[in-house]
Amino acid sequence: MKALGTVALVFLILLAGGAITSNLLSSDLAIQQTTDPSGDFLTATPDQAVAFILVTGFIIFNVLGAGLTLMIVFWLLNRQVTSVRQDANS
């Protein structure tokens, strides 16, 4: 019964969020991307495309670098723990 109440609460929160979003989009609070009737809000300018590629590459490079650094640190720590355990068993 407790799980059903939790599911109902999550459903009500999602329903309220959808109603608020629908109300915001139908009012004048929405940001207008373009006044051109044939304009497409999904099209990026060349400058925006280059900036997106650079930022994405920067983020991926940094995440991989951080992962490799952590991998090396944990590998070195594990090597030390393994050597201490082998010395203690001897």
trRosetta pair geometry for C-beta under 8 A, 3 or more apart (Angstrom, degrees):
i j d omega theta_ij theta_ji phi_ij phi_ji
1 4 5.7 -52 -152 34 36 113
1 5 6.6 38 150 -19 65 103
2 5 5.7 -53 -154 35 34 113
2 6 6.5 35 149 -20 65 104
3 6 5.6 -52 -150 35 35 113
3 7 6.4 34 152 -18 66 104
4 7 5.7 -52 -146 37 33 110
4 8 6.3 34 153 -19 65 106
5 8 5.6 -54 -145 37 31 112
5 9 6.3 33 154 -21 64 105
6 9 5.7 -53 -148 35 31 112
6 10 6.5 29 154 -16 64 105
7 10 5.8 -54 -148 38 32 110
7 11 6.3 34 152 -20 64 107
8 11 5.6 -54 -147 37 31 114
8 12 6.4 32 154 -19 65 105
9 12 5.8 -53 -148 35 31 110
9 13 6.5 31 153 -19 64 104
10 13 5.7 -53 -148 35 32 112
10 14 6.4 31 154 -16 65 106
11 14 5.8 -56 -148 39 30 110
11 15 6.2 32 153 -20 65 108
12 15 5.5 -53 -144 38 31 114
12 16 6.3 32 156 -18 65 105
13 16 5.8 -54 -147 37 30 110
13 17 6.3 31 153 -19 63 107
14 17 5.6 -54 -146 37 32 113
14 18 6.4 33 155 -19 64 105
15 18 5.8 -53 -149 36 30 112
15 19 6.5 30 153 -19 63 105
16 19 5.7 -53 -148 35 33 111
16 20 6.4 32 154 -18 66 105
17 20 5.8 -53 -146 37 32 110
17 21 6.2 31 155 -17 65 107
18 21 5.7 -54 -144 39 31 111
18 22 6.2 32 156 -19 65 107
19 22 5.7 -53 -145 38 30 111
19 23 6.3 31 154 -20 63 107
20 23 5.7 -56 -149 37 30 112
20 24 6.4 30 153 -20 65 106
21 24 5.7 -54 -147 35 31 110
21 25 6.3 26 157 -16 66 108
22 25 6.0 -58 -145 38 29 107
22 26 6.3 19 160 -13 64 111
23 26 6.1 -62 -144 40 27 104
23 27 6.4 21 159 -18 64 112
24 27 6.0 -63 -146 36 29 106
24 29 5.4 -73 -157 76 78 124
24 30 6.5 118 146 -67 77 82
25 30 5.4 58 -132 -74 48 133
27 30 7.1 141 75 -14 61 85
32 35 6.9 46 148 -70 128 70
33 39 7.3 -165 108 125 99 126
33 41 4.0 69 89 -112 169 113
34 39 3.6 -95 114 114 152 158
34 41 6.4 -159 6 -79 107 80
35 39 7.5 69 61 9 29 145
36 39 3.5 101 75 -34 105 112
39 43 7.9 -126 -175 38 67 121
40 43 4.4 79 85 -10 109 109
44 48 4.1 -128 -171 92 102 121
44 49 4.8 131 110 -59 127 82
44 52 7.0 -32 -162 -9 164 139
45 48 4.7 93 52 8 77 103
45 49 7.1 -141 93 -7 39 87
46 49 5.6 -54 -146 36 34 113
46 50 6.3 32 157 -17 67 104
47 50 5.9 -55 -147 37 31 108
47 51 6.3 30 154 -18 65 108
48 51 5.7 -55 -145 39 32 112
48 52 6.2 36 155 -22 65 105
49 52 5.7 -53 -148 34 30 112
49 53 6.5 27 155 -17 64 105
50 53 5.8 -55 -148 37 32 110
50 54 6.3 29 155 -17 66 108
51 54 5.8 -56 -145 39 30 110
51 55 6.1 26 159 -15 66 109
52 55 6.0 -58 -143 40 27 106
52 56 6.0 25 159 -17 64 111
53 56 5.8 -56 -143 40 27 110
53 57 6.2 27 158 -17 63 110
54 57 5.8 -57 -146 39 27 110
54 58 6.2 30 155 -21 64 108
55 58 5.6 -53 -146 36 31 114
55 59 6.4 29 156 -18 65 105
56 59 5.9 -55 -147 36 30 109
56 60 6.3 26 157 -15 65 108
57 60 5.9 -56 -143 40 30 108
57 61 6.1 31 158 -20 65 109
58 61 5.8 -56 -145 37 26 112
58 62 6.3 20 158 -14 63 109
59 62 5.9 -60 -147 39 29 107
59 63 6.2 27 157 -18 66 108
60 63 5.8 -55 -143 37 30 109
60 64 6.2 26 159 -14 65 108
61 64 6.0 -60 -149 41 26 108
61 65 6.2 27 154 -20 63 111
62 65 5.5 -53 -142 38 32 113
62 66 6.2 32 158 -18 66 104
63 66 5.9 -53 -146 37 29 109
63 67 6.3 30 154 -19 63 108
64 67 5.6 -55 -146 38 31 113
64 68 6.2 30 157 -17 66 106
65 68 5.9 -54 -145 37 29 108
65 69 6.3 31 155 -20 63 107
66 69 5.7 -54 -147 36 31 113
66 70 6.4 29 156 -15 65 106
67 70 5.9 -56 -147 39 30 108
67 71 6.2 34 153 -23 64 107
68 71 5.4 -52 -146 34 33 116
68 72 6.5 32 156 -18 65 103
69 72 5.9 -55 -151 35 30 108
69 73 6.4 28 153 -17 65 107
70 73 5.6 -54 -144 38 34 111
70 74 6.1 25 160 -12 68 108
71 74 6.2 -60 -145 42 25 104
71 75 6.1 28 156 -22 63 110
72 75 5.7 -55 -144 36 29 113
72 76 6.4 27 157 -17 64 106
73 76 6.0 -58 -151 37 28 108
73 77 6.4 25 153 -16 64 108
74 77 5.5 -52 -142 40 35 111
74 78 6.0 37 157 -20 67 106
75 78 5.8 -54 -145 38 28 110
75 79 6.4 33 153 -23 62 105
76 79 5.6 -51 -148 32 32 114
76 80 6.6 31 154 -18 63 103
77 80 5.8 -56 -152 35 33 110
77 81 6.4 30 152 -17 67 106
78 81 5.7 -53 -144 38 34 110
78 82 6.2 36 155 -21 66 107
79 82 5.8 -54 -147 36 29 112
79 83 6.5 26 155 -17 63 106
80 83 5.9 -55 -147 37 31 107
80 84 6.4 30 155 -18 65 106
81 84 5.8 -55 -148 37 31 110
81 85 6.3 31 154 -19 65 107
82 85 5.8 -55 -147 37 30 110
82 86 6.4 29 155 -18 64 106
83 86 5.7 -53 -146 36 33 111
83 87 6.4 33 154 -18 65 105
84 87 5.7 -55 -148 38 32 110
84 88 6.3 32 153 -21 66 106
85 88 5.7 -53 -145 35 32 111
85 89 6.4 29 156 -17 65 106
86 89 5.9 -55 -147 37 31 109
86 90 6.6 36 153 -28 63 105
87 90 5.8 -52 -149 26 33 114
